[in-house]
Amino acid sequence: MYGADVTQAEAARIMGVTQPTVNQALDAAADRIAAVYGRWNYGAVTVEITADSGEDNERTDAN
């Protein structure tokens, strides 16, 4: 999505899945990335994800 500069809806159409599926995949990826930083002892990592609706969601993982 980010490298191709497309929206979640556009990525979903290209991949043949629904937009919520793309959103779930991005959430899972953010969780995995935060877990890596946690294992590297970076402490809490905050990830901001902007949804298609323009709302910001914040996720913190201290592991």
Phi, psi and omega per residue, in radians:
M1 nan -0.911 -3.031
Y2 -1.236 -0.768 -3.141
G3 -1.146 -0.541 3.141
A4 -1.592 -0.127 -3.141
D5 0.945 0.935 3.093
V6 -2.126 2.791 3.091
T7 -1.367 2.937 3.060
Q8 -1.039 -0.708 -3.136
A9 -1.112 -0.739 3.123
E10 -1.164 -0.721 3.108
A11 -1.094 -0.718 3.123
A12 -1.067 -0.781 3.132
R13 -1.073 -0.789 -3.132
I14 -1.083 -0.717 -3.092
M15 -1.481 -0.186 -3.136
G16 1.306 0.564 3.096
V17 -2.233 3.123 3.121
T18 -1.550 2.794 3.110
Q19 -1.068 -0.716 3.088
P20 -1.057 -0.544 3.078
T21 -1.141 -0.736 3.084
V22 -1.092 -0.781 3.136
N23 -1.054 -0.750 3.119
Q24 -1.105 -0.686 3.122
A25 -1.138 -0.712 3.107
L26 -1.143 -0.721 3.092
D27 -1.067 -0.775 -3.139
A28 -1.107 -0.722 3.122
A29 -1.102 -0.753 3.119
A30 -1.084 -0.702 3.096
D31 -1.086 -0.751 -3.132
R32 -1.159 -0.720 3.116
I33 -1.115 -0.756 3.116
A34 -1.088 -0.639 3.122
A35 -1.129 -0.672 3.099
V36 -1.087 -0.833 3.112
Y37 -1.064 -0.645 3.093
G38 -1.093 -0.744 3.111
R39 -1.151 -0.485 3.104
W40 -1.436 0.100 3.124
N41 1.087 0.633 3.053
Y42 -1.403 -0.135 -3.089
G43 1.471 -2.700 -3.108
A44 -1.222 2.429 3.097
V45 -2.092 2.226 3.119
T46 -1.873 2.273 -3.141
V47 -2.098 2.220 3.076
E48 -1.794 2.250 3.124
I49 -2.116 2.205 3.115
T50 -1.658 2.062 3.129
A51 -1.343 2.833 3.124
D52 -0.997 -0.484 -3.119
S53 -1.340 -0.086 3.135
G54 1.597 -0.013 3.129
E55 -1.439 2.518 3.073
D56 -1.710 2.344 3.050
N57 -1.984 2.463 3.124
E58 -2.091 2.406 -3.100
R59 -2.276 2.317 3.106
T60 -2.175 2.339 3.115
D61 -2.293 2.037 -3.088
A62 -1.702 0.043 -3.125
N63 -1.386 nan nan
